[in-house]
Amino acid sequence: MQAQRYTDLNPSPRVLLGPGPSMVHPRVLRAMAAPVIGHLDPEFLTLMNEVQELLRYVFQTENRLTIPVSGTGSAGMEAALANLIEPGDPVLIAINGYFGQRMAEMARRYGAEVDVVERPWGEIFDPDELEQALQRRRYKLLALVHAETSTGALQGHIREIVEAAHRHGALVVLDTVTSLGGLPVEVDAWGVDVAYSGTQKCLSVPPGLAPITFSEGAVQVLRTRRTPVISWYLDMRLIEQYWGDKRTYHHTAPISMVYALREGLRLVAEEGLEARFARHRENARLLWQGLAELGLEPMVPEAYRLPTLTTVRVPEGVDEAAVRRCLLHTYNIEIAGGLGALKGRIWRIGLMGYSSRKENVLLLLAALKTCLAKR
Ligand SMILES: Cc1ncc(COP(=O)(O)O)c(C=O)c1O
């Protein structure tokens, strides 16, 4: 073993303006360096309670079952679907991008009879068309994405959609991975049954935890399941015994990630939700204005364009990957290309959490101008 082959860890100081992870706030990094204590240490149990309180604040909910699931955003998606679905359950998934497709794929794996309602990538759903789809049969749940990171479209009218779903006896699962902490997510006011997110986007905490919240109605569904949850690791009835009053061991909590999330959430509370949403909106507008000055065109109309993730059409004749390489290697800036059908056709620019700062917007615009001039 030639140990000297493995040099000191020294990642470049990137400016992360892609679809995630976003830049981690220095206070979060400091929190992660705190000594690790036991996952049943009374001091840690207090921190867990605080994380739950702070999560209820960002999700704008009183839901008791509000916790961070171990794993990235996809673990949140999987926890939502695995716990609500029993084999044979009819489930409706609204798909207008890559992450809707992922939900459909997961729901099938958990044995659901999946129907989909689709819109072209970049568009959003009208509550009436979802209500029509909900009339096809009695679905156990409707799942949809609030902020589609693959397209940059923000699905509005969530309250109306939830009302329609409830009229037809379906629960609503909402993906808030690219909205929580950057855009209003009003779980109780909208009546959402299960919402999940990830730590690495607007919360500016490294990837590794998936905040999730279950309404009392959703908890009732968990309690009355006929079959055990197929995933042992994500079984909320087991996990809630650790996060609830019993504090029974299920799996070892990722201690340093819980420290990180607590600090990230403390930063959200200090800034205040409204001020934080306003900051995300203002910086997005600054970006959109600058892109227009460069002659670049956003893919999504402003009426439902995500402030946290902007998709930009690659101009004719420009090598999109070469521009991204120029940004990364010359200016240390990361943005992303398109996913699936949008590969090679768009750039995705994220302004989330600690990345959403004026200086980053201005730096990106100046760097983009230079990189485009070279192509
Ligand atoms: C809308 C949405 N849902 C789910 C996910 C999955 O999250 P992760 O990649 O953290 O597992 C992502 C990740 O980008 C996302 O943007």
The ligand as an SDF file (V2000), in Angstrom:
LIG
                    3D

 16 16  0  0  0  0  0  0  0  0999 V2000
  -37.7030   17.4330   -7.4770 C   0  0  0  0  0  0  0  0  0  0  0  0
  -36.7310   16.4000   -6.9990 C   0  0  0  0  0  0  0  0  0  0  0  0
  -37.1930   15.2880   -6.4050 N   0  0  0  0  0  0  0  0  0  0  0  0
  -36.3570   14.3370   -5.9600 C   0  0  0  0  0  0  0  0  0  0  0  0
  -34.9860   14.4660   -6.0890 C   0  0  0  0  0  0  0  0  0  0  0  0
  -34.0940   13.3720   -5.6030 C   0  0  0  0  0  0  0  0  0  0  0  0
  -33.2440   13.8310   -4.6370 O   0  0  0  0  0  0  0  0  0  0  0  0
  -31.7870   13.1900   -4.3920 P   0  0  0  0  0  0  0  0  0  0  0  0
  -31.0170   13.3430   -5.6580 O   0  0  0  0  0  0  0  0  0  0  0  0
  -31.2680   14.0110   -3.2620 O   0  0  0  0  0  0  0  0  0  0  0  0
  -31.9930   11.7780   -4.0130 O   0  0  0  0  0  0  0  0  0  0  0  0
  -34.4630   15.6020   -6.6790 C   0  0  0  0  0  0  0  0  0  0  0  0
  -33.0070   15.7690   -6.8450 C   0  0  0  0  0  0  0  0  0  0  0  0
  -32.5290   16.6150   -7.5590 O   0  0  0  0  0  0  0  0  0  0  0  0
  -35.3500   16.5940   -7.1540 C   0  0  0  0  0  0  0  0  0  0  0  0
  -34.8860   17.7030   -7.7250 O   0  0  0  0  0  0  0  0  0  0  0  0
  1  2  1  0
  2  3  1  0
  2 15  2  0
  3  4  2  0
  4  5  1  0
  5  6  1  0
  5 12  2  0
  6  7  1  0
  7  8  1  0
  8  9  2  0
  8 10  1  0
  8 11  1  0
 12 13  1  0
 12 15  1  0
 13 14  2  0
 15 16  1  0
M  END
$$$$
